[in-house]
Structure formats: C-alpha cells, structure tokens
Amino acid sequence: MQNFRQLLVWQKSHELVLRIYGVTQAFPASEVYGLSNQMRRASVSVPSNIAEGSGRGSDKEFAQFMQIAIGSISELEYQALLAKDLGYMSITTYNELSGQVSEVKRMLIGLRKKLKANSF
C-alpha cells in the first residue's frame, strides 16, 4: 500500500480532471447531462482507480485497477475527439487535451506492466 498522491501518474491524471472540468464548463447547456457529464465521469474515474488500487493489498489487484483506469482514459480520448468534432472545443484545446490524455495513458500502461511483472 502506498500514498497515491506521490504517484506521478495520479498527479497528472488529477491535473487532467481539473482541465476537463474547465473545458466542459464552456460546452452548451444542452450537454450538461450529456457529453460534458460523460467526460467528467471518465476523467474522474482515472485518478479514483489509481487511488483505490494503491490501497489494495497486492500488485495484482493494483494492476486490475490500472486496467480499469486505462479503459476510462480511452473513453475520454474518444469523447474529447467527439467534442472537438461537434465544435465544443477548439483544435488547439483538443490538441492540448489529447497530449495530456496520451501522456496519462502511457503512464498507466507502464505502471500496469510493472505491477504485473511484480505480481509473478
């Protein structure tokens, strides 16, 4: 068990959540319960699963939570693309978000691989 706040991947994913909340505030009011809500939920799921997984008793369990977080970040990756294509965010904002999402995704995959290797 470790302090999730010390994990760089948690810190980066938390920053991403804050960014998603800021970006989605500018979405049309009609999206409050639609895409905006979905993007927020997917983004929050990532650091939440890191936190929960870090509190589990084994690397194997932690790796399972990383897999869930990878699923959530992949969902967010598509939702950001959709938001851009719908005109809810600029290409510049999309490119910045896409970079953050890719960075977090790479880090999650790396951590999951490390945890799986440690659990054998």
Buried (B, 14 or more C-beta within 10 A) or exposed (E): EEEBEEBEBBBBBBEBBEBBBEBBEEBEEEBEEEBBEBBBBBBBBBBBBBBBBBBBEEBEBBBBBBBBBBBBBBBBBEBBBEBBEEEBBEEEBBEBBBEBBEBBBEBBBEBBEBBBEEEE
